[in-house]
Amino acid sequence: MTPVDAAIAAAAGAEVRGKRPLSGGCVGEVYAVALADGRQLVAKVGGSGGLGLEGWMLGYLAEHSVLPVPAVLHADDRLLLLEELPNDGRIDDAAERDAAGHLAALHSVTATRFGLVRDTLIGPLPQPNPPSERWVAFFAEHRLLYMAGLAAEVGQLPADLRCQCETLAGRLGRWLEEPDRPALLHGDLWGGNVLCRRGPGGSTISGFIDPAIYYGHPEIELAYATLFNTFGVAFFEAYQDRRPLTLGFFEARRDLYNLYPLLVHVRLFGAGYLPPVAETLKRFVG
């Protein structure tokens, strides 16, 4: 028995009969696990110590919302055991409409301040969430400037682009709006974090995984859903039936909000993500 199998068996209370690697191991190695008692689990192992926090975030979503997420069976900094959810479908129009309902409901969960009771992670990177009264200031300081600083510290973001980020941060009030109330966000809404099950009329959502939660403006979540084409027209039509967007989201605010995930990718993966960052900064800063 390998050390990994022994750790899983001890936490699950049953021997490991088999496991196979899965994709998505940004924080740790990921396996589909078959146990001797017939259960099928997903195990995340190792990583940079963020697995306990990931388990806490999934638990928070399960407790405070009806968003479908895998049940957490065990969570510490070295091992996370999750319920295995179906993932044999694809994000088709039916799945997009289903996702719109789930996310509109999530965004209806509100708090009195932006941020969260603790800092979280986006992928392996720290994500500060100090409780804040104003959204635009929160986004400027704790999303845009913070991530630009992380990318610059490791030499991934050139000094001129960091300066433009600082200039833009002081002007965000020209375009961004304060929401009525802070809304609960999944926080990392790209296609790999959306699980689908196949059905006779198309796919439906079986769950959302790998969150980076906090209370913020729903528009930052919706913007990210377009960055890598996670969702498209079917999603936004269904979402706006429930929570209409105000004028200017697609024209300007979407691109401003997407600076944050783009800077995350610059920090993690390097120069390939600099051109869209530079293009957006040129558009809004000049």
C-alpha positions as CSV (number, residue, x, y, z in Angstrom):
1,M,0.0,0.0,0.0
2,T,1.4,3.4,-1.0
3,P,1.5,6.3,1.5
4,V,-1.2,8.0,-0.5
5,D,-3.4,5.0,-0.4
6,A,-2.8,4.6,3.3
7,A,-3.8,8.2,4.0
8,I,-6.9,7.9,1.9
9,A,-7.9,4.6,3.6
10,A,-7.3,6.1,7.1
11,A,-9.5,9.1,6.3
12,A,-12.2,7.3,4.4
13,G,-12.4,4.2,6.8
14,A,-12.1,1.8,3.9
15,E,-9.2,0.3,1.8
16,V,-8.4,1.7,-1.6
17,R,-9.1,-0.8,-4.3
18,G,-8.0,1.4,-7.2
19,K,-7.3,4.9,-8.2
20,R,-6.7,6.8,-11.5
21,P,-5.3,10.3,-12.0
22,L,-7.7,13.1,-13.0
23,S,-6.9,16.5,-14.5
24,G,-7.2,19.7,-12.5
25,G,-4.4,19.3,-10.0
26,C,-3.5,23.0,-9.6
27,V,-3.4,22.8,-5.8
28,G,-2.6,19.1,-5.5
29,E,-2.6,15.7,-7.3
30,V,-6.2,14.6,-8.1
31,Y,-7.4,11.0,-8.2
32,A,-10.7,9.1,-8.8
33,V,-10.7,6.5,-6.0
34,A,-12.6,3.2,-5.7
35,L,-12.9,2.0,-2.1
36,A,-13.4,-1.5,-0.9
37,D,-16.8,-0.7,0.4
38,G,-18.0,0.3,-3.0
39,R,-17.8,4.1,-2.7
40,Q,-16.3,6.2,-5.4
41,L,-14.5,9.3,-4.3
42,V,-12.3,12.1,-5.6
43,A,-9.1,12.6,-3.6
44,K,-6.8,15.6,-3.8
45,V,-3.4,15.0,-2.3
46,G,-0.4,17.2,-1.4
47,G,0.0,20.5,-3.0
48,S,0.9,23.8,-1.2
49,G,-1.2,23.3,1.9
50,G,-4.4,24.8,0.5
51,L,-6.6,21.7,0.5
52,G,-8.1,22.3,3.9
53,L,-9.1,25.8,2.8
54,E,-10.6,24.4,-0.4
55,G,-12.7,22.0,1.7
56,W,-13.8,24.9,3.9
57,M,-14.9,26.9,0.8
58,L,-17.0,24.0,-0.5
59,G,-18.5,23.6,2.9
60,Y,-19.3,27.3,3.1
61,L,-21.1,27.1,-0.3
62,A,-23.0,24.0,0.8
63,E,-24.1,25.7,4.1
64,H,-24.9,29.2,2.8
65,S,-26.3,28.5,-0.7
66,V,-28.1,25.8,-2.9
67,L,-25.3,25.8,-5.4
68,P,-24.5,22.1,-6.3
69,V,-21.0,21.3,-5.0
70,P,-19.4,18.0,-4.0
71,A,-19.8,16.9,-0.4
72,V,-16.6,17.2,1.6
73,L,-15.8,13.9,3.3
74,H,-12.4,14.8,4.8
75,A,-10.3,18.0,4.6
76,D,-6.9,18.9,5.9
77,D,-3.9,20.6,4.3
78,R,-2.6,17.4,2.8
79,L,-5.7,15.5,1.8
80,L,-9.1,16.4,0.6
81,L,-11.8,13.7,0.0
82,L,-14.9,14.7,-2.0
83,E,-18.0,13.1,-3.3
84,E,-17.6,12.0,-6.9
85,L,-20.1,13.9,-9.1
86,P,-21.2,12.8,-12.6
87,N,-19.2,14.5,-15.4
88,D,-20.2,12.7,-18.6
89,G,-21.8,15.7,-20.3
90,R,-20.7,18.9,-21.9
91,I,-21.5,22.6,-21.5
92,D,-24.2,22.8,-24.2
93,D,-27.1,25.3,-24.4
94,A,-29.1,23.3,-21.9
95,A,-26.3,23.2,-19.4
96,E,-25.8,26.9,-19.8
97,R,-29.4,27.6,-19.0
98,D,-29.2,25.3,-16.0
99,A,-26.0,27.0,-14.8
100,A,-27.7,30.4,-15.1
101,G,-30.4,29.4,-12.7
102,H,-27.8,28.0,-10.2
103,L,-25.6,31.1,-10.4
104,A,-28.5,33.6,-10.2
105,A,-29.6,31.8,-7.0
106,L,-26.0,32.0,-5.7
107,H,-25.8,35.7,-6.4
108,S,-29.0,36.2,-4.5
109,V,-27.1,35.2,-1.3
110,T,-25.9,38.5,0.2
111,A,-23.9,39.9,3.1
112,T,-23.5,43.3,4.6
113,R,-19.9,43.8,3.5
114,F,-17.6,42.8,0.6
115,G,-14.9,40.2,1.2
116,L,-15.2,37.3,3.6
117,V,-14.5,36.1,7.2
118,R,-11.2,34.8,6.0
119,D,-8.8,35.0,3.0
120,T,-9.2,32.4,0.3
121,L,-7.2,31.1,-2.6
122,I,-7.7,31.4,-6.4
123,G,-5.9,28.3,-7.7
124,P,-2.7,28.2,-5.6
125,L,-2.5,32.0,-5.1
126,P,-3.7,33.8,-1.9
127,Q,-6.8,36.0,-2.3
128,P,-7.3,38.6,0.4
129,N,-10.8,39.3,1.5
130,P,-10.8,42.0,4.2
131,P,-14.3,43.0,5.1
132,S,-15.0,46.2,3.1
133,E,-17.8,48.7,2.7
134,R,-17.2,49.7,-0.9
135,W,-16.9,47.4,-3.9
136,V,-14.9,49.6,-6.3
137,A,-12.3,50.2,-3.6
138,F,-12.2,46.5,-2.8
139,F,-11.7,45.5,-6.4
140,A,-9.1,48.2,-7.0
141,E,-6.9,47.3,-3.9
142,H,-7.5,43.6,-3.2
143,R,-8.0,42.3,-6.7
144,L,-6.4,44.5,-9.4
145,L,-3.5,46.0,-7.5
146,Y,-2.9,43.0,-5.3
147,M,-2.5,40.6,-8.2
148,A,-0.5,43.1,-10.3
149,G,1.9,43.3,-7.4
150,L,2.2,39.5,-7.1
151,A,2.9,39.2,-10.9
152,A,5.4,42.1,-10.8
153,E,7.3,40.6,-7.8
154,V,8.2,37.5,-9.7
155,G,9.1,39.4,-12.9
156,Q,6.0,38.4,-14.9
157,L,4.4,41.9,-15.2
158,P,6.6,44.6,-16.7
159,A,7.0,47.9,-14.7
160,D,5.1,50.0,-17.3
161,L,2.0,47.7,-17.1
162,R,2.1,47.7,-13.3
163,C,2.1,51.5,-13.4
164,Q,-0.8,51.5,-15.8
165,C,-2.7,49.2,-13.4
166,E,-2.1,51.7,-10.6
167,T,-3.3,54.6,-12.8
168,L,-6.4,52.6,-13.8
169,A,-7.1,51.7,-10.1
170,G,-7.6,55.4,-9.4
171,R,-10.1,55.8,-12.3
172,L,-12.3,52.7,-11.9
173,G,-15.2,54.7,-10.5
174,R,-15.7,56.1,-14.0
175,W,-16.9,52.8,-15.2
176,L,-17.6,50.4,-12.3
177,E,-20.8,50.5,-10.3
178,E,-21.6,49.7,-6.7
179,P,-24.0,46.8,-6.4
180,D,-27.1,47.0,-4.2
181,R,-25.5,44.4,-1.8
182,P,-22.5,42.2,-1.8
183,A,-23.3,38.8,-3.4
184,L,-21.8,35.4,-2.8
185,L,-19.5,34.4,-5.6
186,H,-18.0,31.1,-6.7
187,G,-15.0,33.1,-7.8
188,D,-13.3,30.8,-10.3
189,L,-15.9,30.2,-13.0
190,W,-14.1,28.6,-16.0
191,G,-15.2,25.5,-17.8
192,G,-12.9,23.1,-16.0
193,N,-14.7,23.9,-12.8
194,V,-18.2,23.2,-14.2
195,L,-19.3,19.5,-14.1
196,C,-22.1,18.3,-16.3
197,R,-24.2,15.2,-16.6
198,R,-25.6,14.0,-19.9
199,G,-29.4,13.8,-20.3
200,P,-32.0,13.2,-23.0
201,G,-32.6,16.9,-23.6
202,G,-28.9,18.0,-23.2
203,S,-26.6,18.4,-20.3
204,T,-27.4,19.6,-16.8
205,I,-25.1,20.9,-14.1
206,S,-24.0,18.2,-11.6
207,G,-21.7,20.5,-9.7
208,F,-19.3,23.4,-9.4
209,I,-15.8,22.7,-8.0
210,D,-12.6,24.5,-7.0
211,P,-14.2,27.7,-5.7
212,A,-12.4,30.9,-4.8
213,I,-15.3,32.4,-2.8
214,Y,-16.0,35.8,-1.4
215,Y,-18.8,38.4,-1.4
216,G,-18.5,40.8,-4.3
217,H,-20.2,42.1,-7.4
218,P,-21.8,39.4,-9.5
219,E,-20.5,41.1,-12.6
220,I,-16.9,40.0,-11.9
221,E,-18.1,36.4,-11.9
222,L,-20.1,36.9,-15.1
223,A,-17.2,38.6,-16.8
224,Y,-14.9,35.6,-16.0
225,A,-17.5,33.2,-17.5
226,T,-16.8,34.9,-20.9
227,L,-13.0,35.1,-20.7
228,F,-12.4,31.5,-21.8
229,N,-15.8,31.0,-23.3
230,T,-17.3,29.0,-20.4
231,F,-20.8,30.3,-21.1
232,G,-22.3,32.2,-24.0
233,V,-25.6,33.5,-25.3
234,A,-27.9,30.8,-23.8
235,F,-26.4,31.4,-20.3
236,F,-26.8,35.2,-20.4
237,E,-30.3,35.1,-21.8
238,A,-31.4,32.8,-19.0
239,Y,-29.4,34.7,-16.3
240,Q,-30.8,38.1,-17.3
241,D,-34.4,36.7,-17.1
242,R,-33.6,36.3,-13.4
243,R,-31.1,39.1,-12.7
244,P,-31.0,41.8,-15.5
245,L,-27.6,43.4,-16.2
246,T,-27.3,47.1,-16.5
247,L,-26.1,48.9,-19.6
248,G,-22.4,48.9,-20.1
249,F,-21.4,45.5,-18.8
250,F,-20.5,43.9,-22.2
251,E,-19.2,47.2,-23.6
252,A,-16.7,48.1,-20.8
253,R,-17.1,46.6,-17.3
254,R,-16.6,43.0,-18.5
255,D,-13.1,43.8,-19.8
256,L,-12.1,45.7,-16.7
257,Y,-13.2,42.9,-14.4
258,N,-11.3,40.3,-16.5
259,L,-8.1,42.1,-15.8
260,Y,-8.1,40.2,-12.5
261,P,-8.2,36.6,-13.8
262,L,-5.8,37.7,-16.6
263,L,-3.3,38.9,-14.0
264,V,-3.8,35.6,-12.1
265,H,-2.8,33.8,-15.3
266,V,0.2,36.2,-15.9
267,R,1.4,35.4,-12.4
268,L,1.0,31.7,-12.8
269,F,1.8,31.1,-16.5
270,G,3.7,34.1,-17.7
271,A,4.0,36.4,-20.8
272,G,1.4,34.6,-23.0
273,Y,-1.3,36.4,-21.1
274,L,0.3,39.9,-21.2
275,P,-1.2,41.0,-24.6
276,P,-4.8,41.1,-23.5
277,V,-3.7,42.8,-20.2
278,A,-1.8,45.5,-22.2
279,E,-4.7,45.9,-24.7
280,T,-7.2,46.5,-21.9
281,L,-4.9,48.9,-20.1
282,K,-4.3,50.8,-23.3
283,R,-8.0,51.1,-23.9
284,F,-8.8,52.5,-20.5
285,V,-5.6,54.3,-19.5
286,G,-4.2,55.3,-22.9
